[in-house]
Amino acid sequence: MTPVVRTVSTRLLLAVIEPTEAFLQVAPPRTGGVVESLTVTTDGKVVPVTEVTVPGMGRVHRFPAAPGRLDIAYDATVEGLVETAPVSAADEITYVRPSRYAESDRLTAVAHAEFAGISRPEDLLSAVSSWVGTHLSYVPGSSRPTDGAVETLLQRQGVCRDYAHLVIALLRGLDVPARLTAVYAPGLHPMDFHAVAEAAIGGIWYAVDATLLAPRSSLLRICTGRDAADTAFLSTYGGEARLLWTSVSASVDGELPDDDVFSLVTLS
C-alpha cells in the first residue's frame, strides 16, 4: 500500500565557534502537497535563510551562522506522491561516471566477475542489492566520512551510505547509471537520515537499498547527487562549527508497506 501522508522533522544543534556559511539539505522537493516550516536561530535570534534549488539535485537552504548556539528546526507534512523526474540524457552521462565515493573504475572487474551472465538490467538491480547486503555487515560507527566504495568492500562493513556507494559503484561498473539519494525513511530503526541508491532502467529511476532497513515505497526524497559529497544534510564553509546533537523523525499515515528486493520500486 502506497503511503498517502508522511510526516517528517529534523532538529539540529550546533556550536558555532567562528562565523561560517551553512548549506542545509533537509527539505523534500517542493510540491503542492508539501506543508513545511523551517526555523533557524542563533542564541534565540532568527537567522535569515535563502533557498536555492540545484537543478536535478534538490533544495538547499543557505544562511550565515554567527558564533553562538545555532538551532535548526524543520517540519513537513507531505500528502500524496512526489513524482521522480525521468532519466535525462545528462543523467545518463553524469551518473555512469566514477565519482569521489563511488570509484566504479576501480571496481569494474569485480562487477563483471560477480555478475557475469546477468543480461537484463532489471535483474542486475536485485542481484547487486542482494550481493552487497550479504557481503557487508551493518555496523554503526565502523566507517570514516572519507571512505568510498573500495574501502567499504575491503572492510566488509559500513552504514547506509557505504552500502549505497558500493551498490552505485558496481552498477556503474556494469554501465548502469546510478546515483545516491538522501531520504527520510519511515520504519528505520534507530531513526536517522538514510541513504539509498537509484539506478536508471528504461528511462526510469528505481530505488535500490541493500540495507533492507526500511520499505522503499515509504521513503521520501530529500536530495540527489553523484554520491555523499552532494547530499550532506549540513555543510559549513569559511569558519568553524561543531554539530552537538541531531534528531530525525519520519512516519507514514497507516501501516508501513511491505517490500521485496526483487520488485522495481520508484521513490515517491
C-alpha positions as CSV (number, residue, x, y, z in Angstrom):
1,M,0.0,0.0,0.0
2,T,1.4,3.4,-1.0
3,P,1.6,5.8,1.9
4,V,-0.7,8.9,1.5
5,V,0.6,11.2,4.2
6,R,4.2,11.3,5.5
7,T,5.3,13.5,8.4
8,V,9.0,14.3,8.9
9,S,11.1,16.5,11.1
10,T,14.7,17.4,11.7
11,R,16.3,19.1,14.7
12,L,20.0,20.1,14.7
13,L,22.0,21.9,17.4
14,L,25.5,23.3,16.7
15,A,28.1,25.3,18.5
16,V,29.4,27.9,16.1
17,I,33.0,28.9,17.0
18,E,33.8,31.2,14.2
19,P,31.4,32.8,11.6
20,T,30.6,30.4,8.9
21,E,28.3,29.9,5.9
22,A,26.0,27.0,6.2
23,F,24.3,24.9,3.5
24,L,21.3,22.8,4.8
25,Q,19.7,20.0,2.8
26,V,16.8,18.5,4.8
27,A,13.7,19.6,2.7
28,P,12.0,17.3,0.2
29,P,11.1,18.6,-3.3
30,R,8.5,21.4,-3.2
31,T,5.1,20.3,-4.4
32,G,1.5,21.3,-3.9
33,G,1.3,18.5,-1.3
34,V,4.1,19.8,1.0
35,V,3.3,21.9,4.1
36,E,6.6,22.9,5.8
37,S,8.3,25.2,8.2
38,L,12.0,26.0,8.8
39,T,13.3,28.0,11.7
40,V,17.0,28.9,12.2
41,T,18.1,30.8,15.2
42,T,21.4,31.8,16.8
43,D,21.1,32.3,20.6
44,G,17.4,32.8,20.1
45,K,17.6,35.3,17.3
46,V,16.1,34.4,13.9
47,V,18.6,33.9,11.1
48,P,17.6,34.9,7.5
49,V,17.6,31.9,5.2
50,T,17.9,31.8,1.4
51,E,16.5,28.9,-0.6
52,V,18.5,27.7,-3.6
53,T,17.2,25.0,-6.0
54,V,20.1,23.0,-7.5
55,P,18.8,21.5,-10.8
56,G,18.4,17.8,-10.7
57,M,19.6,17.6,-7.1
58,G,17.3,19.3,-4.6
59,R,16.7,22.3,-2.4
60,V,19.5,23.9,-0.4
61,H,18.8,26.4,2.4
62,R,21.8,28.8,2.8
63,F,22.4,31.1,5.7
64,P,25.2,32.8,7.6
65,A,25.9,31.5,11.1
66,A,27.4,33.8,13.7
67,P,29.2,32.5,16.8
68,G,26.9,31.0,19.4
69,R,24.2,28.3,19.8
70,L,22.7,27.5,16.4
71,D,19.3,25.8,16.5
72,I,17.7,24.4,13.3
73,A,14.1,23.1,13.3
74,Y,12.4,21.7,10.1
75,D,9.0,20.1,9.9
76,A,7.0,19.0,6.9
77,T,3.9,17.1,6.1
78,V,3.8,15.6,2.6
79,E,0.4,14.5,1.2
80,G,0.3,12.4,-1.9
81,L,3.1,11.3,-4.2
82,V,6.1,13.3,-5.3
83,E,6.9,12.2,-8.9
84,T,10.5,11.5,-9.9
85,A,11.8,13.2,-13.0
86,P,12.5,10.8,-15.8
87,V,16.1,9.9,-16.7
88,S,17.6,12.6,-18.9
89,A,20.4,12.5,-21.4
90,A,22.6,14.4,-18.9
91,D,21.8,11.9,-16.2
92,E,23.0,9.1,-18.4
93,I,26.3,10.8,-18.8
94,T,26.8,12.1,-15.2
95,Y,25.7,9.0,-13.3
96,V,27.6,6.4,-15.3
97,R,31.0,8.1,-14.5
98,P,33.2,7.3,-11.4
99,S,32.9,9.8,-8.6
100,R,34.6,10.7,-5.3
101,Y,32.9,8.0,-3.1
102,A,31.8,5.6,-5.9
103,E,35.0,4.6,-7.6
104,S,33.4,2.4,-10.3
105,D,36.5,2.5,-12.5
106,R,38.3,0.5,-9.7
107,L,35.5,-2.0,-9.3
108,T,34.6,-2.7,-12.9
109,A,36.5,-6.0,-12.9
110,V,34.8,-7.1,-9.7
111,A,31.4,-6.2,-11.1
112,H,31.8,-8.1,-14.3
113,A,33.2,-11.1,-12.5
114,E,30.4,-11.3,-9.8
115,F,27.5,-10.6,-12.2
116,A,28.6,-12.3,-15.4
117,G,25.7,-13.9,-17.2
118,I,23.0,-11.4,-16.0
119,S,22.0,-9.6,-19.1
120,R,18.7,-8.0,-18.1
121,P,19.3,-4.6,-16.3
122,E,16.2,-5.3,-14.2
123,D,17.8,-8.5,-12.8
124,L,21.0,-6.6,-12.1
125,L,19.3,-4.4,-9.5
126,S,18.2,-7.2,-7.3
127,A,21.4,-9.2,-7.8
128,V,23.7,-6.3,-6.9
129,S,21.4,-5.4,-3.9
130,S,21.5,-8.9,-2.6
131,W,25.2,-9.3,-3.2
132,V,26.1,-6.1,-1.3
133,G,23.6,-7.0,1.5
134,T,25.2,-10.4,2.1
135,H,28.8,-9.3,1.8
136,L,28.6,-6.3,4.2
137,S,27.7,-6.1,7.9
138,Y,25.8,-3.1,9.0
139,V,28.0,-1.6,11.9
140,P,27.3,1.9,13.1
141,G,30.5,3.9,13.5
142,S,32.6,1.5,11.5
143,S,33.3,3.8,8.6
144,R,35.0,7.2,8.2
145,P,33.5,10.1,6.4
146,T,36.2,9.8,3.7
147,D,35.6,6.1,3.0
148,G,34.4,5.2,-0.5
149,A,33.1,2.1,-2.1
150,V,36.5,0.4,-2.5
151,E,37.3,0.9,1.2
152,T,33.8,-0.4,2.1
153,L,34.4,-3.6,0.1
154,L,37.8,-4.2,1.7
155,Q,36.4,-3.6,5.2
156,R,33.2,-5.6,4.5
157,Q,31.2,-3.3,6.8
158,G,29.6,0.1,7.0
159,V,26.4,2.1,7.3
160,C,23.7,3.1,4.8
161,R,25.8,5.5,2.7
162,D,28.6,2.8,2.5
163,Y,26.1,0.2,1.2
164,A,24.7,2.8,-1.3
165,H,28.2,3.8,-2.5
166,L,29.1,0.1,-3.2
167,V,25.8,-0.5,-5.0
168,I,26.4,2.6,-7.1
169,A,30.0,1.7,-8.0
170,L,29.1,-1.8,-9.0
171,L,26.2,-0.7,-11.2
172,R,28.2,2.0,-12.9
173,G,30.9,-0.6,-13.4
174,L,28.2,-2.5,-15.4
175,D,27.3,0.6,-17.4
176,V,24.1,1.2,-15.5
177,P,23.7,4.9,-14.4
178,A,23.3,5.1,-10.6
179,R,23.2,7.9,-8.1
180,L,22.8,8.4,-4.3
181,T,19.7,9.8,-2.8
182,A,19.3,11.1,0.8
183,V,15.9,10.2,2.2
184,Y,13.6,10.3,5.2
185,A,12.8,6.6,6.0
186,P,9.7,5.7,7.9
187,G,10.3,2.4,9.7
188,L,14.0,3.0,10.1
189,H,15.4,2.0,13.5
190,P,17.1,3.7,15.0
191,M,15.7,6.7,13.2
192,D,18.1,8.9,11.3
193,F,18.7,10.3,7.8
194,H,19.0,7.4,5.4
195,A,20.8,7.0,2.0
196,V,19.9,4.7,-0.8
197,A,20.9,4.2,-4.4
198,E,18.8,4.8,-7.5
199,A,19.5,3.1,-10.8
200,A,18.3,4.1,-14.3
201,I,16.5,1.4,-16.2
202,G,14.4,2.1,-19.3
203,G,14.3,5.8,-18.6
204,I,13.1,5.4,-15.0
205,W,14.9,5.8,-11.7
206,Y,14.4,2.8,-9.4
207,A,15.4,2.7,-5.7
208,V,18.0,0.1,-4.5
209,D,18.6,-0.3,-0.8
210,A,20.9,-3.2,0.1
211,T,20.4,-2.5,3.9
212,L,16.7,-3.6,3.8
213,L,16.2,-1.3,6.8
214,A,13.0,0.4,5.6
215,P,10.4,-0.2,2.9
216,R,11.4,1.6,-0.3
217,S,7.9,2.8,-1.2
218,S,7.6,4.7,2.0
219,L,10.9,6.7,1.5
220,L,10.8,10.4,1.0
221,R,13.4,12.0,-1.2
222,I,15.5,14.9,0.3
223,C,18.2,15.4,-2.3
224,T,20.1,13.5,-5.0
225,G,23.7,13.5,-6.3
226,R,26.7,11.6,-7.5
227,D,27.5,10.4,-4.0
228,A,27.5,11.6,-0.4
229,A,29.6,14.7,-1.4
230,D,26.5,16.1,-3.0
231,T,23.9,15.1,-0.4
232,A,25.2,16.0,3.1
233,F,22.4,17.3,5.3
234,L,24.6,20.1,6.6
235,S,27.9,21.6,5.3
236,T,29.7,24.7,6.6
237,Y,32.3,26.8,4.9
238,G,34.7,29.6,5.9
239,G,34.6,29.1,9.7
240,E,34.2,26.6,12.4
241,A,31.1,24.9,13.8
242,R,30.6,21.7,15.8
243,L,27.5,19.5,15.5
244,L,26.3,18.8,19.0
245,W,23.0,17.0,18.5
246,T,20.6,15.7,15.9
247,S,17.1,14.3,15.9
248,V,15.2,13.0,12.9
249,S,11.7,11.6,12.7
250,A,9.7,10.1,9.8
251,S,6.3,8.4,9.8
252,V,3.5,7.4,7.5
253,D,-0.2,7.6,7.9
254,G,-1.3,4.0,8.4
255,E,0.8,0.8,8.3
256,L,4.2,0.5,6.7
257,P,4.1,-1.2,3.3
258,D,5.9,-4.5,2.6
259,D,9.0,-4.6,0.4
260,D,10.5,-7.2,-1.9
261,V,14.1,-6.9,-3.1
262,F,13.0,-8.4,-6.5
263,S,10.4,-5.7,-7.1
264,L,11.2,-2.5,-9.1
265,V,10.3,0.4,-6.8
266,T,10.4,4.2,-7.5
267,L,10.8,6.8,-4.9
268,S,7.5,8.6,-4.4
